[in-house]
Amino acid sequence: MQNPYGEGLLGITANQENTGWRGGESQYANTDWFDYFYKNKSLRHSHNLSISGGSDKVTYYVGLGYTYQGGLLDRVEDSLDKYNVNTKFQIKPNDWLKFNFNNNITLNLISRPLPDMSILYHQIARSQPNMVTEVPISGLYNLPSWNEALYLDNVGYSQNRISDAMTFAATVTPLKGWDIIGEMKVRFDVQNDEFLQKQPRTTRPDGTIENVTAPRQGYSYPGIEYSNSLWGSMTRGNQFNYYLSPSVSSSYTNQWGDHFFKAMAGFQMEVQQNSSMYAYKDGVMSDDTFSFDNANGKAYNSEARDHWATMGFYTRLNWNYQNVYFLEFSGRYDGSSRFASGNRWGFFPSFSAGYDIARTDYFKQWSLPVSQLKVRLSYGRLGNQNGAGLYDYLNFMTLRPDYSNAWLLSGVTSATPVRGNSRFNTFYGKPVHYMGKKWIMPT
């Protein structure tokens, strides 16, 4: 057998029985695994084209973009192709009415060996430098089992994801200083992905070809234990998510002499729906044709769905006199699907009063380099849904028959009481409200 490691390097030899190759302690190579797996550089290029124009009544913008980004992994496909179309239109038929439409469509095409690459980086970093990259066998199957390339060459993950984010808005101005705004935000995400596992093969010292059968950690579709993801298998999955957020708000601003007044009120709702599923089957009979019809092994699938929703009404009143005296009142009435019926809604008022000493006549006489010195007293009640799971208020009953607290078994009806008293956490402190958003933690 020819030694492929160069003069002075013994490389690797067969074990005494000639049934396999010697282990790492008996190999003599000088392998830079990072240089073996990674490129010295990677290419990224972007191309953009945009058109804009219009008149005093109608304006438009259309932008097209393409980006290619290659990964740093050598030997295998590792790349991202991104296409996007961005359009903006504004129609203003008269001084009191305006329409806006924005739409951004993005298509991402990802090709790489694994759905999650983190385990691969770990395996490369822990490879021993004295171990060889290939065995001294001529032919297709000269990669040994300790070389991660043996497995990378036989897997492939592809992901196609299209996202469409749209915003429709109309603004009506019945009077000077009075705006009424209606808006609808919509986002769709559609994703299809595929993970293929061919049959890795390596060669023994006696020339016989060996099929690798042991599952390998990290080589599986998300949601599948790697021990259940066999070589010669395929997994296909898809996701569909959408987000809707209608809102209506109205604000009025006016200045009467030294008195400034602003009032705002509005409504906002958010709905998010997520769904995903995958199907797996092993026993693929040919590495050239991956289809469920061309596989005769075990098959299983899974589906997941979740959703959340919020709804809120809000108002805010502001008054100041000569920017010296300030009063503000705000209130929110918010609901969240994360809490049980009867505890989903809460009212969160706040009040503040301020006095800017720096703007008074007696303070200005001192000619100090101070532009603002405001004293503010505030009181408020804020709601918080952070940390609350989507369905924490519901009871879950395990249907596995081997589970100690399984429910649907003869004579067994064990269950944990429903946590129906989940509710908003309440905090008292400085009221900082962002109109139209969800409630926030106090700072």
GUKE-421326 format. One record per residue (C-alpha): residue number from 0; residue in three letters; x, y, z. Coordinates in steps of 0.1 Angstrom, whole numbers. Layout:
N
> NUM/Ala/X/Y/Z .
...
***
This chain:
443
> 0/Met/0/0/0 .
> 1/Gln/13/35/-8 .
> 2/Asn/18/58/21 .
> 3/Pro/0/91/12 .
> 4/Tyr/16/111/41 .
> 5/Gly/50/119/27 .
> 6/Glu/85/108/35 .
> 7/Gly/92/107/72 .
> 8/Leu/56/103/83 .
> 9/Leu/45/68/90 .
> 10/Gly/8/77/87 .
> 11/Ile/-13/47/96 .
> 12/Thr/-11/9/93 .
> 13/Ala/-35/-20/99 .
> 14/Asn/-40/-36/132 .
> 15/Gln/-25/-71/139 .
> 16/Glu/-56/-89/127 .
> 17/Asn/-58/-68/96 .
> 18/Thr/-95/-62/103 .
> 19/Gly/-92/-25/110 .
> 20/Trp/-69/5/113 .
> 21/Arg/-48/13/143 .
> 22/Gly/-62/39/167 .
> 23/Gly/-51/74/173 .
> 24/Glu/-23/65/197 .
> 25/Ser/-6/45/168 .
> 26/Gln/-11/71/140 .
> 27/Tyr/17/94/129 .
> 28/Ala/5/124/109 .
> 29/Asn/6/162/111 .
> 30/Thr/-29/173/104 .
> 31/Asp/-42/208/107 .
> 32/Trp/-79/200/109 .
> 33/Phe/-89/237/107 .
> 34/Asp/-70/241/75 .
> 35/Tyr/-85/208/62 .
> 36/Phe/-121/218/68 .
> 37/Tyr/-121/256/65 .
> 38/Lys/-114/280/36 .
> 39/Asn/-89/308/39 .
> 40/Lys/-115/333/27 .
> 41/Ser/-151/334/16 .
> 42/Leu/-169/354/-10 .
> 43/Arg/-198/377/-4 .
> 44/His/-214/400/-30 .
> 45/Ser/-245/421/-31 .
> 46/His/-264/438/-60 .
> 47/Asn/-292/464/-57 .
> 48/Leu/-314/482/-81 .
> 49/Ser/-340/508/-71 .
> 50/Ile/-364/531/-89 .
> 51/Ser/-383/560/-73 .
> 52/Gly/-404/589/-85 .
> 53/Gly/-438/604/-85 .
> 54/Ser/-457/637/-82 .
> 55/Asp/-472/658/-54 .
> 56/Lys/-501/633/-53 .
> 57/Val/-484/599/-58 .
> 58/Thr/-449/588/-49 .
> 59/Tyr/-434/553/-54 .
> 60/Tyr/-402/533/-46 .
> 61/Val/-393/499/-59 .
> 62/Gly/-360/482/-48 .
> 63/Leu/-346/449/-59 .
> 64/Gly/-317/432/-42 .
> 65/Tyr/-296/400/-43 .
> 66/Thr/-269/388/-19 .
> 67/Tyr/-248/357/-21 .
> 68/Gln/-227/347/9 .
> 69/Gly/-205/317/9 .
> 70/Gly/-197/299/41 .
> 71/Leu/-162/291/54 .
> 72/Leu/-165/253/52 .
> 73/Asp/-145/237/25 .
> 74/Arg/-154/204/6 .
> 75/Val/-191/208/11 .
> 76/Glu/-219/232/0 .
> 77/Asp/-222/260/25 .
> 78/Ser/-239/291/11 .
> 79/Leu/-268/316/14 .
> 80/Asp/-287/332/-15 .
> 81/Lys/-310/361/-6 .
> 82/Tyr/-335/378/-29 .
> 83/Asn/-356/407/-18 .
> 84/Val/-382/431/-33 .
> 85/Asn/-391/463/-14 .
> 86/Thr/-420/485/-26 .
> 87/Lys/-434/517/-11 .
> 88/Phe/-463/537/-23 .
> 89/Gln/-479/569/-10 .
> 90/Ile/-511/584/-23 .
> 91/Lys/-522/619/-12 .
> 92/Pro/-554/628/-30 .
> 93/Asn/-559/660/-9 .
> 94/Asp/-546/678/22 .
> 95/Trp/-567/658/47 .
> 96/Leu/-562/622/34 .
> 97/Lys/-531/601/28 .
> 98/Phe/-526/564/21 .
> 99/Asn/-493/544/26 .
> 100/Phe/-484/509/14 .
> 101/Asn/-451/492/22 .
> 102/Asn/-443/456/12 .
> 103/Asn/-410/437/17 .
> 104/Ile/-407/402/2 .
> 105/Thr/-376/382/10 .
> 106/Leu/-365/348/-2 .
> 107/Asn/-337/330/16 .
> 108/Leu/-321/299/1 .
> 109/Ile/-297/281/25 .
> 110/Ser/-275/251/17 .
> 111/Arg/-253/235/43 .
> 112/Pro/-244/201/57 .
> 113/Leu/-265/202/89 .
> 114/Pro/-295/220/103 .
> 115/Asp/-275/229/134 .
> 116/Met/-238/234/127 .
> 117/Ser/-226/238/163 .
> 118/Ile/-218/201/169 .
> 119/Leu/-197/201/138 .
> 120/Tyr/-175/229/150 .
> 121/His/-171/211/183 .
> 122/Gln/-160/179/165 .
> 123/Ile/-135/197/144 .
> 124/Ala/-119/215/173 .
> 125/Arg/-114/182/193 .
> 126/Ser/-98/163/165 .
> 127/Gln/-63/151/172 .
> 128/Pro/-35/165/150 .
> 129/Asn/-16/132/148 .
> 130/Met/-45/114/132 .
> 131/Val/-47/109/95 .
> 132/Thr/-73/124/71 .
> 133/Glu/-75/93/49 .
> 134/Val/-64/57/49 .
> 135/Pro/-39/44/23 .
> 136/Ile/-65/28/1 .
> 137/Ser/-71/38/-35 .
> 138/Gly/-108/42/-43 .
> 139/Leu/-139/62/-34 .
> 140/Tyr/-141/51/3 .
> 141/Asn/-107/61/17 .
> 142/Leu/-120/84/45 .
> 143/Pro/-118/69/80 .
> 144/Ser/-145/69/106 .
> 145/Trp/-127/95/127 .
> 146/Asn/-126/121/99 .
> 147/Glu/-158/142/101 .
> 148/Ala/-156/146/63 .
> 149/Leu/-168/111/59 .
> 150/Tyr/-202/121/74 .
> 151/Leu/-203/156/59 .
> 152/Asp/-199/142/24 .
> 153/Asn/-230/121/29 .
> 154/Val/-255/147/44 .
> 155/Gly/-272/178/31 .
> 156/Tyr/-296/203/45 .
> 157/Ser/-315/229/24 .
> 158/Gln/-339/255/36 .
> 159/Asn/-361/277/14 .
> 160/Arg/-379/305/33 .
> 161/Ile/-401/333/19 .
> 162/Ser/-413/361/41 .
> 163/Asp/-437/389/32 .
> 164/Ala/-442/419/55 .
> 165/Met/-469/444/45 .
> 166/Thr/-482/476/61 .
> 167/Phe/-513/494/50 .
> 168/Ala/-520/528/66 .
> 169/Ala/-545/556/61 .
> 170/Thr/-542/590/77 .
> 171/Val/-572/614/80 .
> 172/Thr/-567/650/92 .
> 173/Pro/-602/665/97 .
> 174/Leu/-589/696/115 .
> 175/Lys/-555/712/119 .
> 176/Gly/-537/693/146 .
> 177/Trp/-561/664/146 .
> 178/Asp/-549/631/130 .
> 179/Ile/-567/598/127 .
> 180/Ile/-545/569/117 .
> 181/Gly/-556/534/108 .
> 182/Glu/-530/508/102 .
> 183/Met/-528/471/94 .
> 184/Lys/-495/451/97 .
> 185/Val/-493/416/81 .
> 186/Arg/-464/392/79 .
> 187/Phe/-463/357/64 .
> 188/Asp/-434/333/67 .
> 189/Val/-434/300/47 .
> 190/Gln/-405/276/50 .
> 191/Asn/-397/243/34 .
> 192/Asp/-366/224/44 .
> 193/Glu/-351/190/38 .
> 194/Phe/-324/169/55 .
> 195/Leu/-309/140/35 .
> 196/Gln/-286/113/50 .
> 197/Lys/-268/90/25 .
> 198/Gln/-250/59/35 .
> 199/Pro/-214/66/46 .
> 200/Arg/-189/39/36 .
> 201/Thr/-152/33/45 .
> 202/Thr/-127/6/35 .
> 203/Arg/-109/-19/58 .
> 204/Pro/-73/-28/53 .
> 205/Asp/-82/-60/35 .
> 206/Gly/-101/-40/9 .
> 207/Thr/-137/-48/20 .
> 208/Ile/-161/-19/22 .
> 209/Glu/-179/-13/55 .
> 210/Asn/-212/6/59 .
> 211/Val/-214/30/88 .
> 212/Thr/-245/22/108 .
> 213/Ala/-241/40/141 .
> 214/Pro/-261/73/144 .
> 215/Arg/-240/104/149 .
> 216/Gln/-247/132/174 .
> 217/Gly/-258/164/156 .
> 218/Tyr/-268/146/124 .
> 219/Ser/-306/149/127 .
> 220/Tyr/-335/172/118 .
> 221/Pro/-347/196/146 .
> 222/Gly/-370/178/169 .
> 223/Ile/-356/143/162 .
> 224/Glu/-332/126/186 .
> 225/Tyr/-300/118/167 .
> 226/Ser/-302/82/179 .
> 227/Asn/-334/78/159 .
> 228/Ser/-320/95/128 .
> 229/Leu/-304/67/108 .
> 230/Trp/-281/67/78 .
> 231/Gly/-300/62/45 .
> 232/Ser/-329/84/56 .
> 233/Met/-347/116/47 .
> 234/Thr/-367/142/66 .
> 235/Arg/-388/169/50 .
> 236/Gly/-405/197/70 .
> 237/Asn/-424/229/66 .
> 238/Gln/-435/259/86 .
> 239/Phe/-462/285/82 .
> 240/Asn/-464/315/105 .
> 241/Tyr/-484/347/102 .
> 242/Tyr/-487/379/122 .
> 243/Leu/-516/404/121 .
> 244/Ser/-517/437/139 .
> 245/Pro/-545/461/132 .
> 246/Ser/-545/495/150 .
> 247/Val/-564/527/151 .
> 248/Ser/-552/559/169 .
> 249/Ser/-562/595/170 .
> 250/Ser/-543/625/184 .
> 251/Tyr/-551/661/188 .
> 252/Thr/-525/689/194 .
> 253/Asn/-531/726/200 .
> 254/Gln/-515/756/215 .
> 255/Trp/-536/782/233 .
> 256/Gly/-512/811/241 .
> 257/Asp/-488/797/267 .
> 258/His/-509/765/272 .
> 259/Phe/-500/734/252 .
> 260/Phe/-524/705/250 .
> 261/Lys/-522/671/234 .
> 262/Ala/-546/642/236 .
> 263/Met/-542/607/222 .
> 264/Ala/-563/575/222 .
> 265/Gly/-561/543/203 .
> 266/Phe/-565/506/200 .
> 267/Gln/-541/478/189 .
> 268/Met/-544/441/185 .
> 269/Glu/-517/415/178 .
> 270/Val/-522/379/167 .
> 271/Gln/-494/354/160 .
> 272/Gln/-500/319/147 .
> 273/Asn/-472/294/142 .
> 274/Ser/-474/259/127 .
> 275/Ser/-448/234/117 .
> 276/Met/-445/197/108 .
> 277/Tyr/-420/172/95 .
> 278/Ala/-420/136/81 .
> 279/Tyr/-391/112/84 .
> 280/Lys/-384/78/68 .
> 281/Asp/-353/57/67 .
> 282/Gly/-344/26/47 .
> 283/Val/-338/47/15 .
> 284/Met/-329/21/-11 .
> 285/Ser/-307/43/-33 .
> 286/Asp/-285/74/-26 .
> 287/Asp/-295/87/-61 .
> 288/Thr/-332/89/-54 .
> 289/Phe/-345/103/-22 .
> 290/Ser/-383/99/-19 .
> 291/Phe/-406/83/6 .
> 292/Asp/-417/59/-21 .
> 293/Asn/-381/47/-24 .
> 294/Ala/-377/39/12 .
> 295/Asn/-389/8/31 .
> 296/Gly/-379/16/67 .
> 297/Lys/-397/31/97 .
> 298/Ala/-415/64/93 .
> 299/Tyr/-428/89/117 .
> 300/Asn/-439/125/117 .
> 301/Ser/-447/153/141 .
> 302/Glu/-467/185/141 .
> 303/Ala/-466/216/164 .
> 304/Arg/-489/246/166 .
> 305/Asp/-491/276/189 .
> 306/His/-505/310/190 .
> 307/Trp/-507/342/211 .
> 308/Ala/-527/374/210 .
> 309/Thr/-529/407/228 .
> 310/Met/-554/435/227 .
> 311/Gly/-551/470/242 .
> 312/Phe/-569/503/245 .
> 313/Tyr/-549/533/256 .
> 314/Thr/-552/571/262 .
> 315/Arg/-529/599/271 .
> 316/Leu/-534/635/280 .
> 317/Asn/-506/661/282 .
> 318/Trp/-507/697/293 .
> 319/Asn/-479/722/300 .
> 320/Tyr/-477/759/306 .
> 321/Gln/-447/777/291 .
> 322/Asn/-428/744/292 .
> 323/Val/-424/750/330 .
> 324/Tyr/-454/732/345 .
> 325/Phe/-463/698/332 .
> 326/Leu/-492/674/338 .
> 327/Glu/-497/640/322 .
> 328/Phe/-523/613/326 .
> 329/Ser/-522/579/307 .
> 330/Gly/-541/547/310 .
> 331/Arg/-541/513/293 .
> 332/Tyr/-566/485/293 .
> 333/Asp/-548/454/281 .
> 334/Gly/-556/418/276 .
> 335/Ser/-533/388/268 .
> 336/Ser/-541/352/257 .
> 337/Arg/-513/340/280 .
> 338/Phe/-536/342/310 .
> 339/Ala/-567/323/320 .
> 340/Ser/-602/336/313 .
> 341/Gly/-611/360/341 .
> 342/Asn/-576/372/346 .
> 343/Arg/-567/382/310 .
> 344/Trp/-575/419/313 .
> 345/Gly/-560/446/335 .
> 346/Phe/-563/484/337 .
> 347/Phe/-530/503/342 .
> 348/Pro/-533/540/349 .
> 349/Ser/-505/565/356 .
> 350/Phe/-502/602/365 .
> 351/Ser/-472/626/366 .
> 352/Ala/-466/662/374 .
> 353/Gly/-434/681/366 .
> 354/Tyr/-418/715/372 .
> 355/Asp/-388/726/351 .
> 356/Ile/-368/750/372 .
> 357/Ala/-343/758/345 .
> 358/Arg/-370/775/324 .
> 359/Thr/-382/799/351 .
> 360/Asp/-373/836/350 .
> 361/Tyr/-355/836/383 .
> 362/Phe/-333/806/374 .
> 363/Lys/-323/822/340 .
> 364/Gln/-310/852/358 .
> 365/Trp/-282/831/373 .
> 366/Ser/-269/824/338 .
> 367/Leu/-260/788/347 .
> 368/Pro/-250/763/319 .
> 369/Val/-281/742/326 .
> 370/Ser/-308/738/299 .
> 371/Gln/-332/716/319 .
> 372/Leu/-337/709/356 .
> 373/Lys/-370/692/360 .
> 374/Val/-386/679/392 .
> 375/Arg/-411/652/385 .
> 376/Leu/-435/633/407 .
> 377/Ser/-452/602/392 .
> 378/Tyr/-474/573/401 .
> 379/Gly/-484/544/379 .
> 380/Arg/-494/508/376 .
> 381/Leu/-479/487/349 .
> 382/Gly/-487/452/336 .
> 383/Asn/-462/426/327 .
> 384/Gln/-465/394/307 .
> 385/Asn/-428/387/304 .
> 386/Gly/-420/352/316 .
> 387/Ala/-455/339/311 .
> 388/Gly/-456/309/288 .
> 389/Leu/-481/307/260 .
> 390/Tyr/-502/281/278 .
> 391/Asp/-490/281/314 .
> 392/Tyr/-525/284/327 .
> 393/Leu/-535/251/311 .
> 394/Asn/-531/216/324 .
> 395/Phe/-511/192/303 .
> 396/Met/-517/154/306 .
> 397/Thr/-491/130/294 .
> 398/Leu/-504/102/272 .
> 399/Arg/-473/80/272 .
> 400/Pro/-482/47/288 .
> 401/Asp/-447/43/303 .
> 402/Tyr/-449/76/322 .
> 403/Ser/-455/73/359 .
> 404/Asn/-483/99/359 .
> 405/Ala/-499/88/326 .
> 406/Trp/-535/98/324 .
> 407/Leu/-555/77/299 .
> 408/Leu/-549/44/316 .
> 409/Ser/-574/21/331 .
> 410/Gly/-582/32/367 .
> 411/Val/-557/61/366 .
> 412/Thr/-568/97/363 .
> 413/Ser/-540/116/379 .
> 414/Ala/-537/152/369 .
> 415/Thr/-524/184/383 .
> 416/Pro/-551/211/390 .
> 417/Val/-554/237/364 .
> 418/Arg/-535/269/372 .
> 419/Gly/-563/292/364 .
> 420/Asn/-552/320/387 .
> 421/Ser/-523/332/365 .
> 422/Arg/-526/369/360 .
> 423/Phe/-507/401/352 .
> 424/Asn/-479/409/375 .
> 425/Thr/-484/445/388 .
> 426/Phe/-456/470/395 .
> 427/Tyr/-457/505/409 .
> 428/Gly/-432/530/397 .
> 429/Lys/-424/555/370 .
> 430/Pro/-450/552/343 .
> 431/Val/-433/549/310 .
> 432/His/-458/540/282 .
> 433/Tyr/-451/535/246 .
> 434/Met/-485/540/229 .
> 435/Gly/-495/511/208 .
> 436/Lys/-470/486/222 .
> 437/Lys/-474/460/249 .
> 438/Trp/-470/467/285 .
> 439/Ile/-434/469/297 .
> 440/Met/-414/465/329 .
> 441/Pro/-407/496/350 .
> 442/Thr/-372/509/349 .
***
